[in-house]
């Protein structure tokens, strides 16, 4: 059965949009596949890992037959990527095989029945929705996503909390050692709702959203969140759990503060990091007499010392920090200067952006 004739790019772009969530090796083999559905010139691509579902569609699929099939997402993507730009491609079904023809190239891929493909049930119940630009939301999650835990037994830390409250949208992420907080205003008054997005959902949104003013429509229920933008619809389950009270973690009043050039601090930290112990990544930060020193040492007794001039004449502070945690934050805010506030060597410190109370980064000290 002849299914589709189309340009390589018409098929590749939507396939790349959905295939990021596909696992190569899954206990359910069909979850390694993408579902292709053709209705007239309308071609839909759908992928899921049970927790997240991404759907996108494209126009311009030529072919008399309508139909649906599932095929290995990564294999199809690799084949399309490897073909020259502008290649005309035809897809046809031959019993349980998908035949791909492109110029002198021929491929035959195994398929599984479209009827067996698991679709996420959309949750019923009360929902709230609002719109925001793709750029604004991407920047919001970009300022916090690096602080998510990766494989913590406290599963609710392996994600990002989104909080809507009135006309404010807040994102918070923490792994127990540091916490990133960012807040923006939205154009709609909404009741307070806390949601914990899975890590994979956050990373996919960061990959798929564009850095432009095009709209992103977000709708939320108690158990699901849906993001619709361009031709993409991403539906994600929410993590069921209680996120830590982030407002209690963020220190309100810190006695000492210095202002630093962000790029100068990044470069000094990167150089010092070369001689840290790899697993610990610890540096000593010494603040005294108009100087910030960053000192690193390793098991071979090698040492790096970086000095930055600062405006500071108060009591000296000598604290240890994970340099990767500091660099994560510094690399993800686009500002010329940062403010670094301390109480003492045993307390958490706070990094902020001048003239901006809507971003805060808390980092705990470490023993060195």
C-alpha positions, 0 to 999 in steps of 0.5 A: 500500500503506497502511503506517503510521498514527500520531501525529506525535510517535510518528514524529518523536522516533525520526526525530530520533534517527537523522537527525543522522548523515545527510548531505544531499549524499552520493556515494551518494544512498541514504545521504541516506535513512532506512530505515523497517521495519514489522513489526506495530506495531513500526516501526524507523528506521535511518540510516547514513553507512557509518562510523556506524549508528543504529537506533531503534524505536517501538511503536504504528504502526497498519496492516495491511501490513508493509514497508520503504522508504527516504526522504529523512531531512531532508525527512521530518523537516522535514515532520513538524516543520512539522505541528501537535502531535498530528496524525495522520499516515498513510504509504502506498506508491504505486509508488516514492513515499511518500505522507504525509497529515496533515489537509488536507496531502498530500506525495509523496516519492521513495523508493529500495528498502529492499534497496539500503540498506547496513547495517554488518556487525557485527564478529566476534571477542572483545568486552567490555561494561559499563554506565554511567549516561547522565549519567556518560558524557555528563559524561565526554565533555563534559569532553574533546570540545571539544579534538578536532581538526577537520580535522587530517591526523593523522586520529587526532586528529579523534576522542576516545580512550576507554581502559578499563583495569581499573575505570577509563574514561578519555577524552582529546582533543587537537588538538596545542595543548591536551589534555583528560583525564577519568577515571571508575570503572566497576563492572566489571574489564576488560582494557586497551583503547584505542579512538579514536572518530570526532568525529561519533560523539562529537558524536552521543552528546553529542546523544542521551544524556540527563542521567539515571541510565538505563543506557548499555550499551557493548560493544567489539571491536577495530574497532567500538564499540556504544552501546545506551540507551533505544530507540537502538543506535549502532554506530561504526567505530573510527579505526585509528591510534595516539593520542599518549602523553597521560601524557607530555604531562600535566606532573607537577610545576609550580612555580606555582599559583593558585586562581581563581573560574571564573565571574570568570575566564570573564567577564574572558576573554570581555571581553578576547577582544572585542579579540583578533585574530580568527584568532589569538585570543591574549591575554597572561596576566601573573601577578605581585604578587597580580594576574593580568592578561589583556591583548588587543590587535588590529591597530587598536592597540585594547587590553583589560586585565582584572585579577583579584586572586590569592594569588601572590607568586612570580616573574612570568610573562608568557605568551601563550594562545589565549583560545578554548582557555581558555574551552572548558575553563572552560565545560565544567567545572561547578565554582566554582573552578579551579587554574591551574599554570605553570612558565614562559612557554615551558612548557605550563600545567595547569588542574585542578579543586580536590580532583579528580585525575580531570580535567586540561587542558593548554594550550600557550603561544603567541607574541604 
